[in-house]
Amino acid sequence: MVNFRPSDVLDKPYAMVCLPVLAAEDAQEAYRESWALPHSMMRMIYQQSYVIPSPTEA
């Protein structure tokens, strides 16, 4: 990383990976609920609130 500066807290850069996890009763419900995350990303792109909406709102 070109702009990294070591400090007392962190001496070298590191990476963190975050993945969304979805659990549902069946595949159909999982598919329905999965539409909320892409919807929130579109809201973020358009500088709107990107709170993840409910499946009904998405």
RACORQUI-V736883 format. One record per residue. PHI is phi in degrees with one decimal (999 if undefined). NEAR is the number of other C-alpha atoms within 8 Angstrom. D_LAST is the distance of its C-alpha to the last C-alpha in Angstrom with 2 decimals. Layout:
BEGIN
phi near d_last
PHI NEAR D_LAST
PHI NEAR D_LAST
END
This chain:
BEGIN
phi near d_last
999 4 37.27
-69.4 3 39.32
-94.9 4 38.48
-72.0 7 38.64
-123.7 6 41.31
-58.8 8 42.45
-139.6 6 42.62
-65.7 5 43.97
-88.1 5 40.57
-138.2 7 39.65
-92.2 8 42.35
-148.2 7 40.28
-69.7 7 36.71
-145.5 4 34.31
-120.2 4 30.83
-128.9 4 27.98
-112.1 4 25.26
-122.9 4 21.94
-127.4 4 19.69
-74.0 4 16.49
-123.0 4 17.35
-129.7 6 15.42
-126.7 5 17.40
-146.8 7 16.77
-65.7 6 19.28
-150.5 6 19.07
-64.0 7 17.77
-63.7 6 15.58
-67.6 9 13.76
-62.0 12 13.63
-61.7 8 12.16
-62.2 8 9.33
-71.4 9 8.73
-68.8 10 9.39
-72.0 10 6.33
-67.9 13 5.13
-66.4 9 8.48
-60.8 8 8.78
-62.8 11 5.94
-67.4 13 8.08
-66.1 9 11.10
-64.0 9 10.62
-63.0 11 10.45
-64.9 10 13.53
-58.5 7 15.27
-88.7 6 15.14
57.0 7 16.49
-104.3 7 13.87
-56.7 7 13.02
-111.4 10 11.49
-64.1 5 11.07
-65.7 8 8.61
-76.8 11 5.93
-70.1 8 6.26
-56.8 10 5.10
-66.9 5 5.53
-70.0 6 3.82
-72.0 8 0.00
END
